[in-house]
């Protein structure tokens, strides 16, 4: 039996923003998949269930679950106590805008 993945608890604001990304007509498919992964994890699904549901390889849900948790734990600029979990976080996280700040190479060099 595999260990349980870290739990993701989404605030109402985070859930609404992620759902907006999933429904958006102009949202890129990669961003929508990332948002769906986090929403499913927030609903209590494990990584294997998410991978089957979204037809992904087994490692992808765990990767993005970890990225979401790391992103939420980053200190916000401006002294917010909650970190980056305030407005706009899902769009920034999904778009990769904060990867450099998270110590992760940005997948869009030069931007």
C-alpha positions as CSV (number, residue, x, y, z in Angstrom):
1,X,0.0,0.0,0.0
2,X,1.4,3.4,-1.0
3,X,1.6,6.3,1.5
4,X,-1.1,8.9,1.4
5,X,-0.1,12.0,-0.5
6,X,0.0,15.4,1.4
7,X,-3.4,16.8,1.9
8,X,-4.5,19.9,0.0
9,X,-7.1,22.1,1.6
10,X,-8.3,24.9,-0.7
11,X,-9.8,28.1,0.5
12,X,-13.1,29.3,-1.1
13,X,-11.1,31.9,-3.0
14,X,-8.5,29.4,-4.3
15,X,-11.2,26.9,-5.4
16,X,-13.1,29.7,-7.2
17,X,-10.0,30.9,-9.0
18,X,-8.9,27.4,-10.0
19,X,-12.4,26.6,-11.2
20,X,-12.4,29.8,-13.2
21,X,-9.1,28.7,-14.9
22,X,-10.7,25.3,-15.7
23,X,-13.8,26.9,-17.3
24,X,-12.0,29.7,-19.1
25,X,-12.2,29.8,-22.8
26,X,-8.8,31.3,-23.2
27,X,-7.0,29.1,-20.6
28,X,-4.3,27.0,-22.1
29,X,-4.8,23.3,-21.7
30,X,-1.6,22.8,-19.6
31,X,-2.9,25.4,-17.2
32,X,-6.3,23.8,-17.1
33,X,-4.9,20.4,-16.4
34,X,-2.8,21.8,-13.5
35,X,-5.9,23.5,-12.1
36,X,-7.9,20.2,-12.4
37,X,-5.1,18.3,-10.6
38,X,-5.2,20.7,-7.6
39,X,-9.0,20.8,-7.5
40,X,-9.1,17.0,-7.5
41,X,-6.5,16.8,-4.8
42,X,-8.5,19.3,-2.8
43,X,-11.5,17.0,-3.2
44,X,-9.5,14.2,-1.5
45,X,-8.5,12.1,-4.5
46,X,-5.1,10.5,-4.4
47,X,-2.5,10.8,-7.2
48,X,-3.4,7.5,-8.8
49,X,-7.1,8.4,-9.0
50,X,-6.3,11.8,-10.5
51,X,-3.9,10.3,-13.0
52,X,-6.6,7.8,-14.2
53,X,-9.3,10.5,-14.3
54,X,-7.2,12.9,-16.3
55,X,-5.4,10.2,-18.4
56,X,-2.0,11.3,-17.1
57,X,1.1,9.4,-16.2
58,X,1.3,8.4,-12.5
59,X,3.9,11.0,-11.5
60,X,2.3,14.1,-12.9
61,X,-0.4,14.6,-10.2
62,X,2.2,14.2,-7.4
63,X,4.5,16.7,-9.1
64,X,1.8,19.4,-9.3
65,X,0.5,18.6,-5.8
66,X,4.0,19.2,-4.5
67,X,4.4,22.4,-6.5
68,X,1.1,23.7,-5.2
69,X,2.1,23.0,-1.6
70,X,5.5,24.6,-2.1
71,X,4.0,27.6,-3.7
72,X,1.5,28.1,-0.9
73,X,4.3,28.0,1.7
74,X,6.3,30.7,-0.1
75,X,6.4,34.0,1.8
76,X,4.5,36.7,0.0
77,X,6.0,40.0,-0.8
78,X,4.5,42.8,1.3
79,X,4.5,40.8,4.6
80,X,1.3,38.8,4.2
81,X,1.1,36.2,7.0
82,X,-0.7,33.7,4.7
83,X,1.9,33.6,2.0
84,X,0.8,33.6,-1.6
85,X,-2.6,32.0,-1.0
86,X,-4.3,35.3,-1.5
87,X,-6.0,36.6,-4.7
88,X,-4.3,35.8,-8.0
89,X,-2.3,32.9,-6.6
90,X,-3.7,30.1,-8.8
91,X,-3.2,32.0,-12.0
92,X,0.3,32.9,-11.1
93,X,1.2,29.4,-9.9
94,X,-0.4,27.8,-13.0
95,X,1.2,30.2,-15.4
96,X,4.7,29.6,-13.9
97,X,5.2,33.2,-13.1
98,X,6.8,32.5,-9.7
99,X,8.9,29.5,-10.5
100,X,12.1,31.5,-10.2
101,X,11.1,32.7,-6.8
102,X,10.3,29.1,-5.7
103,X,13.8,28.0,-6.6
104,X,12.5,26.1,-9.7
105,X,13.8,27.0,-13.1
106,X,11.2,28.9,-15.1
107,X,10.0,26.9,-18.1
108,X,9.9,30.0,-20.2
109,X,13.4,31.5,-20.1
110,X,13.7,35.1,-21.0
111,X,10.2,36.1,-19.9
